[in-house]
Amino acid sequence: MSSTKPLLVVLGATGNQGGSVVAHFLSLSSSPYALRAVTRDPSSAKAIALASQGVEVVAGDFDDPNSLDAAFRGASVIFSMTDFAQSMMNQSLLEKAATSAVSPGLYIRDYEAQQNRNIIDAASKVRTLERFIYSSLPYADRLSEGKYARVYYYDSKASAEEYGKSTYPELWEKTSIFYAGFYLENYIWGTKDLYFCPKWNKGKDSLIAWGMEPLTTFNWPWYSVVQDTGPLVAALIRAAPGKKLIGVNEWLSMKDISKLIAQILGKDIEFVDSGPNFNQGDPDFQRSRREMVGFSMEFGYYGDKVDTTVLKPSELGVSVQLSPVKEWIEKQDWEKVLPAE
């Protein structure tokens, strides 16, 4: 794509975080960047839709360093992200893990870490690069001194972040880190992902929600991955490099959100002394979820009880405009979403 504007390259552009970044810049009356979307399949419906909006769409495979070199050529800014959950559901990877000497979680942790190292290696070669935005999560194993060593989808990103910092100091002078929060969309996307959603007792026409403490009374960092990632990343690009930003709209407990849903629907709500089922078909991944909860309560979701470098959006030094969580909740069709009791 020929353009006089600097080039913003977005990984995972047909997914959640990357898609939000692209959508944000497309929504501006005059985007400061030309956009290049990197996707494994440029022929997919989502990729074609982006191309129809003037986005340059190119193929890129996180397992193929040469494809990343080509995708990053001429970039001024790169937004980097990888998806542990997608790898976790990849049957080919799970079959390879089954024949390896390690558990599925460890296998996919190391696989995603290598993908991130490939991305960092490629970014380090881009002479035109002014800013590298790396979507990461805290290093739970290291911050907890080994107590929580199985928060695989944190450490797969964090270990590669440490690799980049130590291997490419010049690149890291241009780098800022984005820590995504809890997706509000987990309340509405697919029945298997409705870990936290209240149930609708149609007989009583009321809601039933998890009430087990401290899980449901702990304040989690909620944000809309679809609506909020783009504005947050744009702010991180505008800020000075070297920042580590929490992707959060509001800190709320699961009980708080359940009460908001009930309030908006005009229904009574009952809390029962049980919690969500984190079972995803494999005990290793289930344990990883449980360790994430333990780590969050002891060290903070972002490790911020020990890592004081993590910033809230209000501390970034540039303006970030996000709609309130209540407004997001009001927009959802809960009567279609809520599972029936």
C-alpha angles and dihedrals in degrees: 000000000000113000140146089217121094113261125249112197115200124197119206088022094161092049134072109279097029092042090055091051092052092045092051095055092043089054093058117099088230116014114210089216141056106231129230117184118204116205137157091234117036089180094063119113092248092050092049090050090054092049090052088059093055099265116141106235120201135173118253132169119196088211092055113068092189091059090052092051089056094043093052097047111130095003121157093183130019124195108200128194138151130197118231092181092057091052090046090059094045105113093201091056092046090052090052090048090052091059094044128090093247137066121271091253094053091045094053092041089058092042093054091043089057091049089054092048089052090053092048092048090053094045090052090063096055107105094188093054116124101167135020116195111196120194105216143147132222122285097250096179093052098038091050092043091240098314092113103033098149103063085115100173091054098046095044088066098033096052090053089048088056089048091054094047094052099037101041111030092165091055091047091056085066095041133104126181128228120200110196116216132214109309114239085205089071085080092062110024114098127323094261090059097049093104095144104026118121118238124238116234098204093186092061093026089228138112129255118202140177112270104173111138139257092011096060096039097048114103111244127191103252125188139150108256089199099047104026109037093073097052092043094050091045089054090048090053091051093048123079114278122260096058126135109206130196111223097222136136099179136352106234137154123240087249089055092054093045089052091050091052091049091047093051092048092045092235135133117248132211123198118213126201098251138086141225121287111245093187110134097172097276127076090215093059091042090055089049090057091049092049090051089057091048092047092048094052094046102036104016126264089272095034084253093145087071103018105064094178093079112107132206116225090255089058096052096091096234130082119269119184115199128167115241118266089240089060091053090050091050091057095058125094096232096174088065095040104045114093113234120244 
